[in-house]
Each structure stands twice: as structure tokens, then as C-alpha cells.
Amino acid sequence: MTAQRGLKAWHDVIESGNSPKALAAIIHEDAVFHSPVVHTPQQGRDLVVAYLAAAGQTLGNDSFEYVRELVDGDNAMLEFTTEMDGVHVNGIDLIRFDEHGKIVDFKVMVRPLKAVNKVWEQMAAMLEAMKAS
């Protein structure tokens, strides 16, 4: 089960601060990221790292918690909850790993609509700030 090995690395990165360097080490160079607020899949390690780092800065506050985890072969589904500016966010990270435990596909789904709008607002601001620096 490559997902179990990959999930351990994912949790280690998240718990240690979600740094871009640590993210890059666990993401396949041809990985794809599917955002809940951007229509086009983002392809390539650099873009995936940028989106996951921004998500870590916006969603990964003190209230962020994974509440359920399902694993099947190379795939894992992690349900999370968090609060952003008083808005409750419930979401799912759907992750596929390669045979070495590296992330090859990462899809985020968020609900309810009010939460999607809040994620879009804060992610857009964070990505712009990252581009500027």
C-alpha cells in the first residue's frame, strides 16, 4: 500500500510547517493539482507546491483538523474541517501516490458554498503575495 507510506510523509510535512522545500520532496515532478476554485488542473511539481503551500497558509490555521481518513491501494481520502474568518469549512483531500509514495494527483473539494468563496478569496490573495515575493 503506497498510500500509507505517502500519507505518513504528507502528515510529517503538514505537522512540521508545510514548507515548500518539504512539499517538493514528497511530490512527483509531473504531479497534478485540482483546486476547488480554479477550473484548470495545475500541472508540474512547482505549481502543485505553490498551491499546496498557499493552502497550508490559508486553511492550515489552529482550527484545521483531519477528521477522517480512508486508504485504498494508491489512493487516500482525507476529510478536514477548519474555520476561516468565522466561516466553517468542510473539505476533502483526494490524493493518489506513485509506487514510491510520492504524490502524483491531489484534488481538493470544499463545502458549503460560503466556504468555497472564502477559500477562493484567501487563496487568491496568498498566491498573489507569493508571486510578489
C-alpha positions as CSV (number, residue, x, y, z in Angstrom):
1,M,0.0,0.0,0.0
2,T,1.9,3.0,-1.3
3,A,-0.7,5.4,0.0
4,Q,0.1,4.6,3.6
5,R,3.8,5.4,3.1
6,G,2.9,8.6,1.2
7,L,0.4,9.6,3.9
8,K,3.0,9.3,6.6
9,A,5.2,11.7,4.6
10,W,2.3,14.0,4.0
11,H,1.4,14.2,7.7
12,D,5.0,14.8,8.6
13,V,5.3,17.7,6.2
14,I,2.0,19.2,7.4
15,E,2.9,18.9,11.1
16,S,6.4,20.4,10.5
17,G,5.0,23.6,8.9
18,N,4.2,22.8,5.3
19,S,7.4,24.3,3.9
20,P,7.7,24.5,0.1
21,K,11.0,22.6,0.3
22,A,9.5,19.8,2.3
23,L,6.5,19.7,0.0
24,A,8.7,19.4,-3.1
25,A,10.4,16.4,-1.6
26,I,7.1,14.4,-1.5
27,I,5.6,15.5,-4.8
28,H,6.3,13.8,-8.1
29,E,7.7,16.1,-10.8
30,D,4.7,15.5,-13.1
31,A,2.1,15.8,-10.3
32,V,-1.3,17.5,-10.9
33,F,-3.3,19.6,-8.5
34,H,-7.1,20.1,-8.8
35,S,-8.3,23.2,-6.9
36,P,-11.8,23.7,-5.7
37,V,-11.7,27.3,-7.1
38,V,-9.5,27.1,-10.2
39,H,-11.1,25.3,-13.3
40,T,-7.8,24.2,-14.9
41,P,-5.7,21.5,-13.3
42,Q,-2.3,22.8,-12.3
43,Q,0.4,20.5,-13.7
44,G,4.0,20.1,-12.5
45,R,5.7,20.0,-9.2
46,D,6.4,23.8,-8.9
47,L,2.7,24.7,-9.4
48,V,1.5,21.9,-7.1
49,V,3.9,23.1,-4.4
50,A,2.8,26.7,-4.8
51,Y,-0.9,25.7,-4.4
52,L,-0.3,23.4,-1.5
53,A,1.9,25.9,0.3
54,A,-0.7,28.6,-0.2
55,A,-3.4,26.2,1.0
56,G,-1.3,25.5,4.1
57,Q,-1.1,29.2,4.8
58,T,-4.8,29.8,4.4
59,L,-6.5,26.6,5.6
60,G,-3.9,25.4,8.0
61,N,-4.8,27.6,11.0
62,D,-5.2,26.5,14.6
63,S,-8.7,25.1,13.9
64,F,-7.6,22.8,11.0
65,E,-8.1,19.1,11.7
66,Y,-8.3,15.9,9.6
67,V,-11.3,14.1,10.9
68,R,-11.5,11.0,8.7
69,E,-9.0,9.1,6.6
70,L,-9.7,6.3,4.0
71,V,-7.0,4.4,2.2
72,D,-7.3,2.1,-0.8
73,G,-4.1,1.0,-2.6
74,D,-2.5,4.1,-4.1
75,N,-5.4,6.4,-3.1
76,A,-6.3,8.2,0.1
77,M,-9.2,10.4,1.1
78,L,-8.7,12.8,4.0
79,E,-11.7,14.8,5.3
80,F,-10.9,18.0,7.1
81,T,-12.5,20.8,8.9
82,T,-11.3,24.3,9.7
83,E,-12.7,27.8,10.2
84,M,-11.7,30.8,8.2
85,D,-12.8,34.3,9.4
86,G,-15.8,32.7,11.1
87,V,-16.8,30.5,8.2
88,H,-16.9,26.8,8.8
89,V,-15.1,24.9,6.0
90,N,-15.5,21.1,5.4
91,G,-13.4,19.6,2.7
92,I,-11.7,16.5,1.3
93,D,-8.2,16.0,0.0
94,L,-8.2,13.1,-2.5
95,I,-4.6,12.0,-3.1
96,R,-3.0,9.4,-5.4
97,F,0.5,8.3,-4.8
98,D,3.0,6.6,-7.1
99,E,4.9,3.4,-6.2
100,H,7.5,5.3,-4.2
101,G,4.8,7.1,-2.1
102,K,5.1,10.5,-3.9
103,I,2.0,12.5,-4.6
104,V,1.0,12.3,-8.3
105,D,-2.5,13.7,-8.1
106,F,-4.1,15.9,-5.4
107,K,-7.7,17.1,-5.6
108,V,-9.4,19.3,-3.0
109,M,-13.1,19.6,-2.7
110,V,-14.7,22.1,-0.3
111,R,-18.2,22.8,1.0
112,P,-20.5,24.7,1.6
113,L,-20.6,27.4,-1.0
114,K,-19.8,30.1,1.6
115,A,-16.6,28.2,2.4
116,V,-15.7,27.8,-1.3
117,N,-16.0,31.6,-1.6
118,K,-13.8,32.2,1.5
119,V,-11.2,29.7,0.2
120,W,-11.1,31.4,-3.2
121,E,-10.7,34.9,-1.6
122,Q,-7.9,33.9,0.7
123,M,-6.1,31.6,-1.7
124,A,-6.1,34.3,-4.5
125,A,-4.6,36.7,-2.0
126,M,-1.9,34.2,-0.8
127,L,-0.9,33.2,-4.4
128,E,-0.6,36.9,-5.4
129,A,1.6,37.5,-2.3
130,M,3.8,34.5,-3.1
131,K,4.2,35.7,-6.7
132,A,5.3,39.1,-5.5
133,S,8.0,37.8,-3.2
